[in-house]
């Protein structure tokens, strides 16, 4: 059973998945290309602010606020 595992294929798939950009990166790039640098920077700062608020609320055990406000 263990001989059927194709380790190089698994490692290549993991590398491709890790190296591919996420949806936030694609949204920032698309907005910057379509509307300019200022719009891209505004979107990037909004995404960063949301990430920091969510991370800090979890850090201080206020995740119930995120569930109440955002969902």
ROMIBA-430982 format. One record per residue: residue number from 1; residue in one letter; chain; z, y negated, x of N, C-alpha, C in turn. Coordinates in steps of 0.2 Angstrom, whole numbers, plus 2048, in hexadecimal, padded with zeros to 3 digits. Each point is the difference from the previous one (the first is absolute). Example, Ala and Ser with C-alpha at 12.3 -4.5 7.8 and 13.67 -1.06 7.14 Angstrom:
% ROMIBA-430982
R    nr   rest   kette    nw    nv    nu   caw   cav   cau    cw    cv    cu
R     1      A       A   827   81C   842   800   7FA   7FC   800   7FA   804
R     2      S       A   7FC   7FB   7FE   801   7FA   804   803   7FB   7FC
//
This chain:
% ROMIBA-430982
R    nr   rest   kette    nw    nv    nu   caw   cav   cau    cw    cv    cu
R     1      X       A   800   806   804   800   7FA   7FC   800   7FA   804
R     2      X       A   804   800   806   800   7FA   804   7FA   7FF   804
R     3      X       A   7FC   805   801   7FA   7FF   804   7FA   7FD   7FC
R     4      X       A   801   7FF   7F9   7FB   7FC   7FC   801   7F9   800
R     5      X       A   805   7FD   803   801   7F9   801   7FC   7FD   805
R     6      X       A   7FC   7FB   7FE   7FB   7FD   805   804   7F9   802
R     7      X       A   804   801   805   804   7FA   803   7FB   7FA   802
R     8      X       A   7FB   801   804   7FC   7FA   801   7FD   7FC   7FA
R     9      X       A   7FE   804   7FB   7FE   7FC   7FA   806   7FC   7FD
R    10      X       A   806   803   800   806   7FD   7FD   801   7F9   804
R    11      X       A   800   801   806   801   7FA   805   7FB   7FB   7FF
R    12      X       A   7FA   801   7FF   7FB   7FB   7FF   801   7FD   7F9
R    13      X       A   801   804   7FB   801   7FD   7FA   806   7FB   800
R    14      X       A   806   802   803   805   7FC   801   7FF   7F9   803
R    15      X       A   7FC   801   806   7FE   7FA   803   7FC   7FB   7FC
R    16      X       A   7FB   803   7FD   7FC   7FC   7FB   804   7FC   7FB
R    17      X       A   804   804   7FD   804   7FD   7FB   805   7FB   802
R    18      X       A   803   801   806   804   7FB   803   7FC   7F9   803
R    19      X       A   7FA   801   802   7FC   7FB   803   7FD   7FC   7FA
R    20      X       A   7FF   802   7FA   7FC   7FD   7FB   805   7FA   7FD
R    21      X       A   7FD   7FA   7FF   803   7FB   7FD   803   801   7F9
R    22      X       A   805   7FD   7FE   803   801   7F9   7FD   7FB   7FC
R    23      X       A   802   800   7F9   7FD   7FB   7FB   802   7F9   801
R    24      X       A   805   7FF   803   802   7F9   801   7FC   7FD   806
R    25      X       A   7FE   804   805   7FC   7FD   805   7F9   7FF   7FE
R    26      X       A   7FE   805   7FC   7F9   7FF   7FD   7FF   7FA   7FB
R    27      X       A   806   7FF   7FC   800   7FA   7FC   800   7F9   804
R    28      X       A   804   800   805   800   7FA   804   7F9   7FF   804
R    29      X       A   7FD   805   802   7F9   7FF   804   7FB   7FE   7FB
R    30      X       A   800   803   7FA   7FB   7FF   7FB   801   7F9   7FD
R    31      X       A   806   7FE   7FF   801   7F9   7FE   7FE   7FB   805
R    32      X       A   802   801   806   7FE   7FC   806   7F9   7FF   800
R    33      X       A   7FC   806   800   7F9   7FF   800   7FD   7FD   7FA
R    34      X       A   802   801   7FB   7FD   7FD   7FA   802   7F9   7FF
R    35      X       A   806   7FE   801   803   7F9   7FE   802   7FC   806
R    36      X       A   800   803   806   802   7FC   806   807   802   802
R    37      X       A   801   7FD   806   807   801   804   806   7FE   7FC
R    38      X       A   800   7FA   7FD   805   7FE   7FC   803   804   7FB
R    39      X       A   7FB   803   7FC   801   804   7FB   803   807   802
R    40      X       A   7FD   802   806   803   806   803   807   800   802
R    41      X       A   801   7FA   803   807   7FF   803   805   7FF   7FA
R    42      X       A   7FE   7FD   7FB   805   7FF   7FA   801   807   7FD
R    43      X       A   7FB   804   800   801   807   7FD   805   804   805
R    44      X       A   7FE   7FF   806   804   804   805   808   7FE   800
R    45      X       A   801   7F9   7FF   807   7FE   800   803   802   7F9
R    46      X       A   7FC   801   7FB   803   803   7FA   802   807   800
R    47      X       A   7FC   804   803   801   807   801   806   801   805
R    48      X       A   800   7FC   805   806   800   805   807   7FE   7FC
R    49      X       A   7FF   7FB   7FC   806   7FE   7FD   803   805   7FB
R    50      X       A   7FB   803   7FC   802   805   7FC   803   806   803
R    51      X       A   7FD   802   806   803   806   804   807   7FE   803
R    52      X       A   801   7FA   802   806   7FE   803   806   800   7FA
R    53      X       A   7FE   7FE   7FA   805   7FF   7FB   802   808   7FE
R    54      X       A   7FB   804   7FF   801   807   7FE   804   803   806
R    55      X       A   7FF   7FF   806   803   803   805   808   7FE   801
R    56      X       A   801   7F9   7FF   806   7FE   800   804   802   7FA
R    57      X       A   7FD   801   7FA   804   802   7FA   802   807   801
R    58      X       A   7FC   804   804   802   807   801   806   800   805
R    59      X       A   7FF   7FC   805   805   7FF   805   807   7FE   7FE
R    60      X       A   800   7FC   7FB   806   7FE   7FD   802   803   7FA
R    61      X       A   7FD   806   7FF   801   804   7FA   7FF   7FC   7F9
R    62      X       A   7FB   7FC   800   7FE   7FD   7FA   7FA   802   7FD
R    63      X       A   7FE   806   801   7FA   803   7FE   7FF   800   7F8
R    64      X       A   806   800   7FD   800   7FF   7F8   7FC   7FA   7FE
R    65      X       A   801   7FA   804   7FD   7FA   7FF   7F8   801   800
R    66      X       A   7FE   803   804   7F8   802   801   7FE   804   7FA
R    67      X       A   804   805   7FE   7FE   803   7FA   800   7FC   7FA
R    68      X       A   805   7FC   7FF   801   7FC   7FA   7FA   7FA   800
R    69      X       A   7FF   7FD   805   7FB   7FB   801   7F9   802   800
R    70      X       A   7FE   805   804   7F9   801   801   7FE   806   7FB
R    71      X       A   804   804   7FD   7FD   805   7FC   802   800   7F9
//
